[in-house]
């Protein structure tokens, strides 16, 4: 398994879902999600977990 940055993981896991749809599902603004995806900001563990739940994927910290 290849380790990747959260920004790369998020972009890949989001697929065709828009940032606006993800924002509705998580309660995190689309602008903030874009910052996470571009690597401009780092998501807290709680926010990363909310994003993963909305994308229906599992993540592991510090593998």
C-alpha distances in whole Angstrom, upper triangle without the diagonal:
4,6,9,13,15,17,14,12,16,17,15,15,19,19,23,24,26,26,30,28,26,28,30,28,27,30,29,31,29,30,28,25,25,25,22,21,22,21,25,25,22,22,23,21,24,23,20,20,23,21,18,21,22,19,19,15,14,12,12,14,13,10
4,6,10,12,14,11,11,14,15,13,14,18,18,22,23,25,25,28,27,24,27,30,27,26,29,27,29,27,28,26,23,23,23,20,18,19,18,22,22,20,20,22,20,23,22,19,20,22,20,18,21,22,19,19,16,15,13,12,14,13,10
4,7,9,12,10,9,13,14,13,14,17,18,22,23,24,23,27,26,23,25,28,26,24,27,25,26,25,25,23,21,21,20,17,16,17,15,19,19,16,17,18,17,20,19,16,17,20,18,16,19,21,18,19,15,14,11,10,10,10,8
4,6,8,6,6,10,11,10,12,15,16,20,20,21,20,24,23,20,22,25,23,22,25,22,23,22,22,20,17,17,17,14,12,13,12,16,16,14,15,17,16,19,18,14,16,18,16,15,18,19,17,18,15,14,11,11,11,11,11
4,5,5,6,9,10,11,12,14,16,19,19,20,18,22,22,19,20,23,22,20,22,19,20,19,19,17,14,14,13,10,10,10,9,12,12,10,11,14,14,17,15,12,15,17,14,14,18,18,16,18,15,14,11,12,11,11,12
4,5,5,6,8,10,10,12,14,17,17,17,15,19,19,15,17,20,18,16,18,16,17,16,16,14,11,12,11,8,8,10,8,11,10,8,8,11,11,13,12,8,11,13,11,10,14,15,13,15,13,12,9,10,10,11,13
4,5,5,6,9,10,11,13,16,15,15,13,17,17,14,16,19,18,16,18,15,16,14,14,12,9,9,9,6,4,6,6,9,9,8,9,13,13,15,13,10,14,14,11,12,16,15,14,16,14,15,13,14,14,15,16
4,5,5,6,9,10,11,15,15,15,14,18,18,16,18,21,20,18,21,18,19,17,17,15,12,12,12,9,7,8,8,12,13,12,13,16,16,18,16,13,15,17,13,13,17,16,14,16,14,15,13,14,15,15,16
4,6,5,6,8,10,14,14,15,14,18,17,14,17,19,18,17,19,17,18,17,18,16,13,13,14,10,8,11,11,14,14,13,12,15,14,16,14,11,13,14,11,10,14,14,11,13,10,11,9,11,12,14,14
4,5,5,6,9,12,11,12,11,14,14,11,13,16,14,13,16,14,15,13,14,13,9,10,11,8,6,10,10,13,13,12,11,14,14,15,12,9,11,12,8,8,12,11,9,12,10,11,10,13,14,16,17
4,6,5,7,10,10,10,10,14,14,11,14,17,16,15,18,16,16,13,14,14,10,9,11,9,6,9,11,14,14,14,14,17,17,18,15,13,15,15,11,11,15,13,11,14,12,14,14,16,17,19,20
4,6,6,9,10,12,13,16,15,13,16,19,17,17,20,18,19,16,18,17,13,13,15,13,10,12,14,17,17,17,16,19,19,20,17,14,16,16,13,12,15,14,10,13,11,13,13,16,17,19,19
4,5,9,9,11,12,15,13,11,14,16,14,15,18,17,18,16,18,17,13,14,16,13,11,14,15,18,18,17,15,18,17,17,15,12,13,13,10,8,11,10,7,9,8,10,11,14,16,18,18
4,6,5,8,8,11,10,8,11,13,12,13,16,14,15,13,15,15,11,12,14,12,10,13,15,18,17,17,15,18,18,18,15,13,14,13,9,9,11,9,6,10,10,13,14,17,19,21,21
4,6,8,10,13,12,11,14,16,15,16,19,18,18,15,17,18,14,14,17,15,12,15,17,20,20,20,19,22,21,21,19,16,17,17,13,13,15,12,9,12,12,15,16,20,21,24,23
4,6,9,11,10,11,14,15,15,16,19,18,18,15,17,18,15,14,18,17,14,17,19,21,22,22,21,24,24,23,20,19,20,18,15,15,16,13,11,14,15,18,19,23,25,27,27
4,7,8,6,7,10,11,11,13,15,15,15,12,15,16,12,13,16,15,13,16,19,20,20,20,19,21,22,21,18,16,17,15,12,13,14,10,9,12,14,17,18,22,24,26,27
4,5,5,6,9,10,11,12,14,13,12,9,12,13,10,10,14,14,12,15,17,19,19,20,18,21,22,21,17,17,18,16,13,15,16,12,11,15,16,19,20,24,25,28,28
4,5,5,6,9,10,10,11,10,9,5,8,10,7,7,11,11,10,12,15,15,15,16,15,18,19,18,14,14,16,14,11,13,15,11,11,15,16,19,19,22,23,26,27
4,5,5,6,9,10,10,9,8,5,9,11,9,10,13,14,13,15,18,18,18,19,17,20,21,19,16,16,18,15,12,15,16,12,13,17,18,21,22,25,26,29,30
4,5,5,6,9,10,10,10,8,12,13,11,12,16,15,14,17,20,20,20,20,18,20,21,19,16,16,16,13,11,14,13,10,10,14,16,19,20,24,25,28,29
4,5,5,6,8,8,9,7,11,11,8,10,13,12,12,15,17,18,17,17,14,16,17,15,12,12,13,10,8,10,10,7,8,11,13,16,17,20,21,24,25
4,5,5,5,5,5,5,9,9,7,10,12,12,13,15,17,17,16,16,14,16,17,15,11,13,14,10,9,12,12,9,11,14,16,18,19,22,22,26,27
4,6,6,7,8,9,12,12,11,14,16,16,16,19,21,21,19,20,17,18,19,16,14,15,15,11,11,14,13,9,12,15,17,20,21,24,25,28,29
4,6,8,10,11,14,14,12,15,17,16,16,19,21,21,20,19,16,17,17,14,12,13,12,9,8,11,9,6,9,11,14,16,18,21,22,26,27
4,5,8,10,13,11,10,13,15,13,14,18,18,19,17,16,13,13,13,11,8,10,10,6,6,9,8,6,10,12,14,15,16,19,20,23,25
4,6,9,12,10,10,14,15,14,16,19,19,19,17,16,13,14,15,12,10,12,12,9,9,13,12,10,13,16,17,19,19,22,22,25,27
4,7,8,7,7,10,11,11,13,15,16,15,13,13,11,12,13,11,8,11,12,9,9,12,13,11,13,16,17,19,18,21,21,24,26
4,5,5,6,9,10,11,12,14,15,14,13,14,12,14,16,15,11,13,15,12,12,15,16,14,15,19,20,21,21,24,23,26,28
4,5,5,6,9,10,10,12,14,14,13,14,13,16,18,17,13,14,16,14,12,15,16,14,15,18,19,21,21,24,24,26,28
4,5,5,6,9,10,11,12,11,11,13,13,16,18,18,14,15,18,16,14,17,19,17,17,21,22,23,22,25,24,26,28
4,5,5,6,9,10,11,9,8,10,9,12,15,14,11,12,15,13,12,15,17,15,16,20,20,21,20,22,21,23,25
4,5,5,6,9,10,10,9,10,9,12,14,13,10,10,13,11,9,12,14,12,13,16,16,18,17,19,19,21,23
4,5,5,6,8,8,9,11,11,15,17,17,13,13,16,15,12,15,17,15,15,19,19,20,19,21,21,23,25
4,5,5,6,5,5,8,9,13,15,16,13,13,16,16,13,16,19,17,17,21,20,21,19,21,20,21,24
4,6,5,6,5,6,6,10,12,13,10,9,13,13,10,13,16,15,15,18,17,17,15,17,16,18,20
4,5,8,8,9,10,13,15,16,13,11,15,14,11,13,16,15,14,17,16,17,15,18,17,19,20
4,6,8,10,11,15,17,19,16,14,18,18,15,17,20,19,17,21,19,20,18,20,19,20,22
4,5,7,9,13,15,17,14,13,17,17,15,16,20,19,18,21,20,20,17,18,17,18,20
4,7,10,13,16,18,15,15,18,19,16,19,22,21,21,24,22,23,20,21,19,20,23
4,7,10,13,14,12,12,16,16,14,17,19,19,19,22,21,21,18,19,17,18,21
4,7,9,11,10,9,13,14,13,14,17,18,18,20,18,18,15,16,13,15,18
4,6,8,6,6,9,10,9,11,14,14,15,17,16,15,13,14,12,14,17
4,5,5,6,8,10,11,12,14,15,16,18,17,16,13,14,11,14,17
4,6,5,6,9,10,10,12,14,15,16,14,13,10,11,9,12,14
4,5,5,6,9,10,11,12,14,15,14,13,12,13,12,15,18
4,5,5,6,9,10,11,12,14,14,13,12,14,13,16,19
4,5,5,6,9,10,11,12,11,10,9,10,10,13,15
4,5,5,6,9,10,10,9,8,8,10,10,14,16
4,5,5,6,9,10,10,11,11,14,14,18,19
4,5,5,6,8,9,10,10,13,14,17,19
4,5,5,6,5,6,7,11,12,16,16
4,5,5,6,8,10,13,15,18,19
4,5,8,10,12,16,18,21,22
4,6,9,11,15,17,20,20
4,7,10,14,16,20,20
4,7,10,13,16,16
4,7,10,13,13
4,7,10,10
4,7,6
4,6
4
